[in-house]
């Protein structure tokens, strides 16, 4: 099953299902730029389809020590498993 309940809920609400950890028993990721076969609900916006290209972001505030310039970091992953 899905690691993230929100991903599972979106897939099911769009008429899909998870089987052996894959969307509709086939695709191993729940976010993708292509895979238009899984974006087949014209009544739903792009972010609500079985497969979504919308990024899932978490912003973690960082504290800045006095006298130091803030540094920035980013960690990214393409392909979140459902």
C-alpha distances in whole Angstrom, upper triangle without the diagonal:
4,7,9,9,12,10,8,11,13,12,12,15,16,16,13,10,7,8,7,5,8,10,12,11,13,13,11,12,12,15,18,22,22,20,22,21,18,20,22,23,26,26,23,24,23,20,19,18,15,15,18,20,21,21,19,21,22,26,27,31,33,36,39,42,46,47,44,43,39,37,34,31,28,25,23,20,19,16,13,10,7
4,5,6,9,7,6,9,11,10,11,14,15,16,13,10,8,10,10,7,9,9,12,12,14,13,11,10,9,13,16,20,20,19,21,20,17,19,21,21,25,24,21,22,20,17,16,16,13,13,15,17,17,17,15,18,18,22,23,27,30,33,36,39,42,44,41,40,36,34,31,28,24,21,19,17,17,13,10,7,5
4,7,9,8,8,11,13,13,14,17,18,19,16,14,11,13,13,9,11,13,16,16,17,15,12,11,11,13,17,20,22,21,23,23,20,21,24,24,27,27,23,23,21,18,18,18,15,15,16,18,17,16,14,16,16,19,20,24,26,30,33,35,39,41,38,36,33,31,28,25,22,19,17,15,16,13,9,7,6
4,5,5,7,9,10,11,13,14,16,17,15,14,12,15,15,12,13,13,16,17,18,16,14,12,10,12,16,19,21,20,22,22,19,20,22,22,25,24,21,20,19,16,15,16,14,14,14,16,15,14,11,13,14,17,19,22,25,28,31,34,38,40,37,35,32,30,27,24,21,18,17,15,16,13,10,9,7
4,5,5,6,9,10,11,12,14,16,14,13,12,15,16,13,14,14,16,17,19,17,16,14,12,14,18,21,23,21,23,22,19,20,22,21,24,22,19,19,19,15,14,15,13,14,15,17,16,16,13,16,16,19,21,24,27,30,34,37,40,42,39,38,34,33,30,27,24,22,20,19,19,16,13,12,9
4,6,5,6,9,10,10,12,15,14,13,13,16,18,15,15,14,16,18,19,17,16,14,11,12,16,19,21,20,21,21,17,17,19,18,21,20,16,16,15,12,11,12,12,12,12,15,13,13,11,13,14,18,20,23,26,29,33,36,39,41,38,36,33,31,28,26,23,21,19,18,18,16,12,12,10
4,5,5,6,9,10,11,13,11,11,10,14,15,12,12,10,13,15,16,13,12,10,7,9,13,16,17,16,17,18,14,15,17,17,19,19,15,15,14,11,10,10,9,9,10,12,12,12,10,13,15,19,21,24,27,31,34,37,40,42,39,37,33,32,28,26,22,20,18,16,15,13,10,9,6
4,6,5,6,9,10,11,9,8,8,11,13,10,10,9,11,13,15,13,13,11,9,12,15,18,19,17,18,18,14,15,17,17,20,19,16,17,16,13,11,11,9,11,12,15,15,16,14,17,18,22,24,28,31,34,37,40,43,45,42,41,37,35,32,29,26,23,21,19,18,15,12,11,7
4,6,5,6,9,10,10,9,10,14,16,14,14,12,13,16,17,16,16,14,11,14,17,20,21,19,19,19,15,15,17,15,18,17,14,15,15,12,10,11,9,12,13,16,15,16,15,18,19,22,25,28,31,34,38,41,44,46,43,41,38,36,33,30,27,25,23,21,20,18,15,14,10
4,6,5,6,9,9,10,11,15,17,15,14,11,13,16,17,15,15,13,9,11,14,16,17,16,16,16,12,12,14,12,15,14,11,11,11,9,6,7,6,9,9,13,12,14,13,16,18,22,24,28,31,34,37,40,43,45,43,40,37,35,32,29,26,24,22,20,18,16,14,14,10
4,6,5,7,5,6,8,12,14,12,11,8,9,12,13,12,13,11,8,10,13,16,16,14,14,13,10,10,12,11,15,14,12,13,12,11,8,7,4,7,9,13,14,15,15,18,21,24,27,30,33,37,40,43,46,48,45,42,39,37,33,31,27,25,22,20,18,15,13,12,9
4,5,5,5,5,8,12,15,13,12,9,10,13,15,14,15,14,12,14,17,19,19,17,17,15,12,13,13,12,16,15,13,15,15,13,10,9,7,11,13,17,17,19,18,21,23,27,29,33,36,39,42,45,49,50,48,45,42,40,37,34,31,28,26,23,22,19,17,15,12
4,5,7,9,12,15,19,17,16,13,13,16,18,17,18,17,13,15,18,20,20,18,17,16,13,12,13,11,13,12,10,12,13,12,8,8,8,11,13,16,16,19,18,21,23,27,29,32,36,39,42,45,48,50,47,45,42,40,37,34,31,29,27,25,23,20,18,18,14
4,6,9,12,15,18,17,15,11,11,15,16,15,17,15,12,14,15,17,17,15,13,13,9,9,9,7,10,10,8,10,11,10,7,6,5,9,11,14,15,18,18,21,24,27,30,33,36,40,43,46,49,51,48,45,42,40,36,34,31,29,26,24,22,19,18,17,14
4,7,11,13,17,16,14,11,9,13,15,15,17,16,14,16,17,19,18,16,15,13,10,10,10,9,12,12,11,14,14,14,11,9,7,11,14,17,18,21,21,25,27,30,33,36,39,43,46,49,52,54,51,49,45,43,40,37,34,31,28,26,24,21,19,18,15
4,7,10,13,12,10,7,6,9,11,11,13,13,11,14,15,18,17,14,14,11,8,10,10,11,14,15,13,15,15,14,11,9,6,9,12,16,17,20,20,23,26,29,32,35,38,42,44,48,51,52,49,47,44,41,38,35,32,29,26,23,21,18,17,15,12
4,7,10,10,8,6,5,8,10,11,12,13,11,14,16,19,19,16,16,14,11,14,14,14,18,18,16,18,18,17,14,12,9,11,14,18,19,21,20,24,26,29,32,35,38,41,44,47,51,52,49,47,44,42,38,35,32,29,26,23,21,18,16,14,10
4,7,6,5,5,5,6,9,9,10,11,10,14,16,19,19,16,17,16,13,15,17,17,21,21,19,21,19,18,16,14,10,12,15,18,19,20,19,23,24,28,30,34,36,40,43,46,49,51,48,46,42,40,37,33,30,27,24,21,20,16,14,11,8
4,5,5,7,6,5,8,10,10,12,13,16,18,21,21,17,19,17,15,18,19,20,24,24,22,24,22,21,19,17,13,15,18,21,22,23,22,26,27,31,33,37,39,42,45,48,52,53,50,48,45,42,39,36,32,29,26,23,21,17,16,13,10
4,6,9,9,6,9,10,9,12,13,17,19,22,22,19,21,19,17,20,22,23,27,28,25,27,25,23,22,20,16,16,20,22,24,24,23,26,27,31,32,36,38,42,44,47,51,52,49,47,44,41,38,35,31,28,25,22,21,17,15,12,10
4,7,9,7,9,9,7,9,10,14,16,20,19,17,20,18,16,19,21,22,25,26,23,24,22,20,19,17,14,14,17,19,20,20,19,22,23,27,29,32,34,38,41,43,47,49,45,44,40,37,34,31,28,24,22,18,17,14,12,8,7
4,6,5,5,5,5,7,8,12,13,17,16,14,16,14,12,15,17,19,22,23,21,22,20,18,17,15,11,11,14,17,19,19,19,22,24,27,29,33,35,39,42,44,48,49,46,44,40,38,34,31,28,24,21,18,16,12,11,8,7
4,5,6,5,6,7,7,10,12,15,14,11,13,11,9,12,14,15,19,20,17,18,16,15,14,12,8,8,12,14,16,18,17,21,23,27,29,33,35,39,42,45,48,49,46,44,40,38,34,31,28,25,22,19,16,13,12,9,7
4,5,7,9,11,10,13,14,17,16,12,13,11,9,12,13,15,18,19,18,19,18,17,16,13,9,10,14,17,19,21,21,25,27,31,33,37,39,43,45,49,52,53,50,48,44,42,38,35,32,29,26,22,20,16,15,13,11
4,7,8,11,12,15,16,19,17,14,16,13,12,15,16,18,22,23,21,23,21,20,19,16,12,13,17,19,22,23,22,26,28,32,34,38,40,43,46,49,53,54,51,48,45,42,39,36,32,29,26,22,20,16,16,13,11
4,7,9,11,13,14,16,14,11,13,11,10,14,15,18,21,23,21,22,20,20,19,16,12,12,15,17,20,21,22,25,27,31,33,37,39,43,45,48,52,53,49,47,44,41,37,34,30,27,24,20,18,14,15,12,11
4,6,8,10,10,13,12,9,12,11,9,12,15,17,20,22,20,20,17,17,17,14,10,9,12,14,17,18,18,22,24,28,30,34,36,39,42,45,48,49,46,43,40,37,34,30,27,24,20,17,14,11,11,9,9
4,7,9,10,14,13,11,15,14,12,15,18,20,23,24,22,22,19,18,18,15,12,10,13,14,17,17,17,20,22,25,27,31,33,37,39,42,45,46,43,41,37,35,31,28,24,21,18,14,12,8,8,6,7
4,6,7,11,11,10,13,14,11,13,17,18,21,22,19,19,16,14,15,13,10,8,10,11,13,13,13,16,19,22,24,28,30,34,36,39,42,43,40,38,34,32,28,25,21,18,15,12,9,6,6,5,6
4,7,10,11,10,12,13,10,11,14,15,18,19,16,15,13,11,11,10,7,5,7,9,10,11,11,14,17,21,23,27,29,33,35,39,42,43,40,38,34,32,28,25,21,19,16,13,10,7,6,6,5
4,7,9,9,11,13,10,11,15,16,18,19,16,14,11,9,11,10,9,5,5,5,7,8,9,12,16,19,22,25,27,31,33,37,40,41,38,35,32,29,25,23,19,17,13,11,8,6,6,8,8
4,6,7,9,11,10,10,14,16,17,19,16,15,11,11,13,11,10,6,6,5,8,9,12,15,18,21,24,27,29,33,35,38,41,42,39,36,33,30,26,24,20,18,14,12,8,7,9,11,11
4,7,8,12,11,10,14,16,17,19,16,14,11,11,14,12,12,9,7,5,9,10,13,16,20,22,25,28,30,34,36,39,42,42,39,36,33,30,26,24,21,19,15,13,10,10,12,14,15
4,6,9,9,9,12,15,16,19,17,15,12,13,15,12,12,9,9,8,12,14,16,19,23,26,29,32,34,38,39,43,46,46,43,40,37,34,30,28,24,22,19,16,13,12,14,16,16
4,5,6,7,10,13,15,18,16,15,12,14,14,11,10,8,9,10,13,16,18,21,25,28,31,34,36,40,42,45,48,49,45,42,39,36,33,30,26,24,21,18,14,12,14,15,15
4,5,5,7,10,12,15,14,13,11,13,13,10,10,8,10,11,14,17,19,23,26,29,32,35,38,42,43,47,50,50,47,44,41,38,35,32,29,27,23,21,17,16,17,18,17
4,6,6,10,12,15,14,15,13,15,14,10,9,9,12,13,17,19,21,25,28,31,34,38,40,44,46,49,52,53,50,47,44,41,37,35,31,29,25,23,19,17,18,18,17
4,6,8,11,13,12,13,11,12,11,7,6,6,9,11,14,17,18,22,25,28,32,35,37,41,44,47,50,51,48,45,42,39,35,33,29,27,23,21,18,15,16,15,14
4,6,8,11,9,9,7,10,9,5,6,6,8,10,13,16,18,21,25,28,31,34,37,40,43,46,49,50,47,44,41,38,35,32,29,27,24,21,18,16,17,17,16
4,6,9,9,11,10,12,11,7,8,10,11,14,16,19,21,25,28,31,34,37,40,44,46,50,52,53,50,48,44,42,38,36,33,31,27,25,22,20,20,20,18
4,5,6,8,9,11,9,7,9,11,12,15,16,19,21,24,27,30,34,37,40,43,46,49,52,53,50,47,44,42,39,37,33,32,28,26,24,22,21,21,19
4,5,7,9,12,10,9,12,13,13,15,17,20,22,25,29,31,35,37,40,44,46,50,52,53,51,48,44,43,39,37,34,33,30,28,25,24,24,24,22
4,7,10,12,10,9,12,14,14,17,17,21,22,25,28,31,34,37,40,43,46,49,52,53,50,48,44,43,39,38,34,33,30,29,27,25,25,25,23
4,7,8,6,6,10,12,11,14,14,17,18,21,24,27,30,33,36,39,42,46,48,49,47,44,41,39,36,34,31,30,27,25,23,22,21,22,19
4,6,5,7,11,11,10,11,11,14,16,19,22,24,28,30,33,37,39,43,45,46,44,41,37,36,32,31,28,27,24,23,21,20,20,21,19
4,5,6,9,8,6,8,8,12,14,17,20,23,26,29,32,35,37,41,44,45,42,39,35,34,30,28,25,24,21,20,18,17,17,18,17
4,6,9,8,5,7,6,9,10,14,17,19,23,26,29,32,34,38,41,42,39,36,33,31,28,26,23,22,19,18,16,15,15,16,15
4,7,8,7,10,9,12,13,16,19,22,25,28,31,35,37,41,43,45,42,40,36,34,31,29,26,24,22,20,18,17,16,17,14
4,5,6,9,10,13,14,18,21,24,27,30,33,37,39,43,46,47,44,41,38,36,32,30,27,25,22,20,18,16,15,16,13
4,6,10,12,14,15,18,21,25,28,31,34,37,40,43,46,48,45,42,39,37,33,30,27,25,22,19,17,14,13,13,10
4,7,9,11,13,16,19,23,26,29,32,35,38,41,44,45,42,40,36,34,30,28,24,22,18,16,13,11,11,11,10
4,5,8,10,13,17,20,23,26,29,33,35,38,41,42,39,37,33,31,27,25,21,20,16,15,12,11,11,12,11
4,6,9,12,16,19,22,25,27,31,33,36,39,40,37,34,31,28,25,23,19,18,14,13,10,10,11,13,13
4,7,9,13,15,19,22,25,28,30,34,37,37,34,32,28,26,23,21,17,16,14,13,11,12,11,14,14
4,6,10,12,16,19,21,25,27,30,33,34,31,28,25,23,19,17,14,13,10,10,9,10,10,13,14
4,7,10,13,17,19,23,25,29,32,33,30,28,24,22,19,16,13,12,10,10,10,11,9,12,13
4,6,10,13,16,19,22,25,28,29,26,24,20,19,15,13,10,10,9,10,12,13,12,15,16
4,6,10,13,16,19,22,25,27,24,22,19,17,14,12,10,10,10,12,14,15,14,16,17
4,6,9,13,16,19,22,24,21,19,15,14,11,11,9,11,12,14,17,19,17,20,21
4,6,10,13,16,19,21,19,17,14,13,11,10,10,11,13,16,19,21,19,22,23
4,7,10,13,16,18,16,15,11,11,10,11,12,14,16,19,22,24,23,26,27
4,7,10,13,15,13,12,8,9,9,10,12,14,17,21,24,26,25,27,29
4,7,10,12,11,11,8,10,11,13,15,18,21,24,27,30,28,31,32
4,6,8,7,7,6,8,11,13,16,19,23,26,29,32,31,34,35
4,6,6,8,8,11,14,16,19,22,25,29,32,35,34,36,38
4,6,8,10,13,16,19,22,25,29,32,35,38,37,40,42
4,7,9,12,16,19,23,26,29,33,36,39,38,41,43
4,6,9,12,15,19,22,25,29,32,35,35,38,40
4,6,10,13,17,20,23,27,30,33,33,36,38
4,7,10,13,17,20,24,27,29,29,32,34
4,7,10,14,17,21,24,27,27,30,32
4,7,10,13,17,20,23,23,27,29
4,7,10,14,17,20,20,23,26
4,6,10,13,16,16,20,22
4,7,11,13,13,16,19
4,7,10,10,14,17
4,6,7,11,14
4,7,10,13
4,6,9
4,6
4
